[in-house]
């Protein structure tokens, strides 16, 4: 079973930036669709961005478009999420999730379908934005 290890969270001031990483334990990134999700305090988990490890296609939710950038490095088997111009509303636990391209497309994972029992979650990394 592949494992996902997130890193890069931290505390920043409004307007600051962070880069989150999601590293695969095996060299199989090309076979997966990977999504970043977040759960703000007291709120439900929400999808924010997804990427296909196979072809690099991406999806962003409206709340992060223009501020966050998702990318992948197939050599390092890592997916990144660059967070820019962070606001207080971005404070959350951030999780990466991966599911086989056989079962999900980028639009299905970040849009209508969402995660399922077929995928894997990382352990999460905290992002705190405060002044």
C-alpha positions in Angstrom: 0.0 0.0 0.0 1.3 3.4 -0.9 1.7 5.9 1.9 1.6 9.6 1.7 3.7 11.9 3.8 2.8 15.6 4.0 5.1 18.4 5.2 5.5 22.1 4.9 2.7 23.5 7.1 3.3 26.2 9.7 2.3 29.6 11.0 2.3 32.7 8.8 0.9 36.2 8.8 -1.8 37.3 6.4 -0.4 37.7 3.0 2.3 35.1 3.6 3.2 32.0 1.7 3.9 28.3 2.3 4.6 25.3 0.2 3.1 22.0 1.2 4.6 18.6 0.0 2.9 15.3 -0.4 5.5 12.5 -1.0 4.6 9.0 -2.1 6.3 6.1 -0.5 6.5 4.3 -3.8 7.3 5.3 -7.4 3.7 5.2 -8.6 2.7 8.8 -8.8 1.9 8.5 -12.5 -0.9 6.1 -11.7 -2.7 8.4 -9.3 -4.9 11.4 -9.1 -3.9 13.5 -6.1 -5.9 16.0 -4.3 -5.3 18.5 -1.5 -8.2 18.9 1.0 -8.5 21.0 4.0 -10.6 21.1 7.2 -10.9 24.5 8.9 -11.7 24.4 12.7 -15.3 23.4 13.2 -16.0 23.0 9.5 -16.3 20.2 7.1 -13.5 19.0 4.9 -13.3 20.6 1.5 -11.4 20.0 -1.7 -9.2 22.7 -2.9 -7.0 21.4 -5.7 -6.3 18.2 -7.6 -3.8 17.0 -10.1 -3.4 14.0 -12.3 0.0 12.3 -11.8 -0.5 10.9 -15.3 -0.9 14.0 -17.4 -0.6 16.9 -15.0 -4.1 18.2 -15.6 -5.3 20.3 -12.7 -8.4 21.6 -10.9 -8.9 24.4 -8.5 -11.8 25.4 -6.4 -12.9 29.0 -6.7 -11.7 30.0 -3.2 -8.1 29.3 -4.1 -7.9 30.1 -7.8 -5.1 32.6 -8.5 -3.6 32.1 -5.0 -2.7 28.4 -4.8 -0.7 26.3 -7.3 -0.6 22.6 -7.5 2.3 20.8 -9.2 3.9 17.4 -9.4 7.5 16.1 -9.6 7.4 12.6 -11.1 11.1 12.1 -10.3 10.7 12.8 -6.6 7.2 11.2 -6.5 5.9 14.3 -4.8 2.9 16.7 -5.3 3.3 20.2 -4.1 0.7 22.9 -3.2 2.1 26.4 -3.2 0.0 28.7 -1.0 0.3 32.4 -1.7 -1.5 35.5 -0.3 -2.8 33.5 2.6 -5.7 34.8 4.6 -7.2 34.1 8.0 -9.8 31.9 6.2 -7.0 29.6 5.0 -6.3 28.3 8.5 -7.0 24.6 8.5 -5.5 21.1 8.6 -4.4 20.3 5.1 -4.5 16.7 3.8 -3.4 15.1 0.6 -5.3 12.2 -0.8 -4.5 9.8 -3.7 -6.6 7.5 -5.7 -5.9 5.5 -8.8 -6.6 7.1 -12.2 -8.6 3.9 -12.9 -11.3 5.1 -10.4 -11.1 8.9 -10.5 -10.4 11.8 -12.8 -9.3 15.2 -11.5 -12.8 16.6 -11.9 -14.3 13.7 -10.1 -12.0 13.8 -7.2 -12.2 17.6 -6.6 -15.7 18.0 -7.9 -18.7 15.8 -7.7 -17.2 12.5 -6.6 -14.7 13.3 -3.9 -12.6 10.8 -2.0 -13.7 7.2 -1.6 -12.6 4.1 0.3 -10.4 3.2 -2.6 -7.8 5.9 -1.9 -5.2 6.8 0.6 -4.9 9.8 2.9 -1.8 11.5 4.3 -1.5 12.3 8.0 -2.2 16.0 7.6 -0.3 19.2 8.1 -1.5 22.3 9.9 -1.6 25.7 8.3 -2.2 28.6 10.7 -2.7 32.2 9.4 -2.7 34.8 12.1 -1.7 38.4 12.7 
